[in-house]
Amino acid sequence: MIIKQKEYSIRGLAYKIRSAVTQDAKALSDVRVKIDGETENMDREPGEAFMDERDFKKLIKGDSESQKNLFLVAEAGERIVGFSRCEGNNLARSSHRVEFGVGVLKDYWGHAIGRNLLHESIRWADSESIRKITLSVLETNEKAINLYKDFGFEVEGILKEDKKLSDGEYYHTILMGRISQVDR
């Protein structure tokens, strides 16, 4: 799905959120690896499940053509600094929901990029009559958990000792969901 571009200026940073296009593929490949190395809040270590430019082009093309998927990028200047994705499916029993994921380069934290990617994703989901958005978040990522709660997400479950981090300890993954208030 394609959405209309939105512009923001927060704490001295001007950026826009727009739908990903195939020309973003190389930058997205690089940004994804960098984000994975900047925080343990992501599912992957740097380079794991690597997606190259060709992989991203295919993903962007498919998402652009699908009514159930949304791939957004945050662009500051001419640089992609974050992205989010909602992935749905066409199975009858679960076609009413999408799964949300987000990543923002650490140098750009504090400018509400993640918040605005989430906001635009929710706006899209509501406009497409998508009833539910789900996500998973590491238990230690309290800032993200609070952000999701601010947008109406609720804890739906816990995957105990789901992730092993660099300190050798195991951590829980929190499963959260938001049911749309549109058409209820």
N, C-alpha and C positions, 0 to 999 in steps of 0.2 A: 504494500500500500504506500502511497505517496501522500505526504501532508504539505501544507503550506508552511514556508519558512517563517520562523519567528526570531526577532532580534532582542538581545538583552544587553544591559550595561550594569554590572554589579561589582561594587568595590573596585572601580577603576578598570575593569576588564570588559571590553565590548566583545560579544560573541553571538553567533547565530546557531540555532538548532534547525536542522533540515533533514530531509530524507537522504539516506546514503545513495550515491550514484556510483556506477562502475568505475569512474575515474578516481574514486576514493580507495580502491582496492589495495594498492601498494601501501599507502599511508596507514590504512587500517591494520594490515598485517604487521607493520612495524610498531604501531601504537599498542596493539594487543600484547605483543611480547614484552614491551616496556612496562605496561601496567602490571602484567603478571609478576614482574621482578620488583615492583615498587611496594607491594603490600601482600600480606598473606591472607587477605580477605577474599582473594579470588580462588577459584577451584584448581588452578593450574600453577605449576612451577614455570619459570620462563622457558619458552620453547616447547613445552608439552602440548600435544594435540595441535601442533603448528598448522596454521593456515596460511598458504602463500597467496600471492596476488590473484592467481587463477581461481583458487578456492573462494576468495572473497567476491570476485566478479560473479561467480555462479550463485553464491548466496544472495548478493544484492539483487541480481536479476530476478531470482525466484521470489524474494521478499517483496520486490516492487510490483510483481504481477499478482501476488496473493492478497486476498481480502482479509486473511487471518494472520498475516505477519506484518511487522513494522520494524524497520531498521533505521535508526536515527543517528546522526553525528552532531557533535558540538564542534564548531569551527571558530577559532580566534585568529583574526588576521587571515592568513592563508593556510593555517595549520589545524589539523584535526587533533583535538585535545581530549575528546571523550566520545563515547558512543553508548547506545542502548539498543536492545532488541526485544521485541515481543514475538514469541513463536506460538502459533496455534496449530490446529490440525483440522482435518475434515471428518474425523470419526464422529458418528452421530451422537454418541454418549458424552463426548468431551469437546465438541465443536464450539461450545459456549465460553471456553476459557483459553487464555494465553499465559505463557510463562515469561516473566520479565527478568532481564539481566542488564547490568550497567557497569561501565568502567570509565574512570576519569584519571588522566595523568596527575601525579602527585603535585607537580608544580602549579596545577590549576585548581586544587582543592580550595575551598573557602569562597568560591564565586557562585555558588548555588547551581553549578552545572548539573550535578546529579539530580538535584531537586527539580530543575526545569526539564531535564530529560524524562523524569518520572511523570511530571505534570503533563507534558505533551503526550506521553504514552497513555495516560489515563483519559485525557481528553479524546484521543483517537479511539480508544476502546469503547468509551461511552457513546461516541458518535456512530460506531459500527455495531452497537447493541451487543457488545461482548460482555457477558454477565460477570465473569470472574477473571481476575489477574492473580497469578501465584508467583512466588519467588522463594529463594532460599538465601539465608544470610548466616555468617559465622557468629556464634554466640558472643564473641568478644567485640564485635562491630556495633557497639551500642549507639553510636551516632546514626548509623544506617537504620538500625531497628527503630529508633525514635522517629526518624524521618518517615519511615514506612507507616508507623502508627499515626503520625500527623495526617497522612493521606488516607486513613481509614483501613489500613491493613491490620489484621489480627493474627496472633499466633495460632496456628492450626495443628502444630506438632513439633516434635523434637527428634532429630536423628542423633542418638547418643553416641559419643566418641566417633564421630563421622569423619573428622579430618585430623591428620597427624601433622603438626607444624614443626618448624625448625628447632624448637626447644625440646622436641622429642615427646611432648605431651599430646594427648588426644582431646579434641574439642567437639562440642555439639554443633550441629547445624539446625537453625531455627527455620521451620517452614511457615510461611505467612501467606495470607490470601486476603483479597479485597473483593467484595461482592458489590457490583454496581447498584447505585440507588436509582438509576434511570429505568423507567418502565416497571417499577415494583409495585 
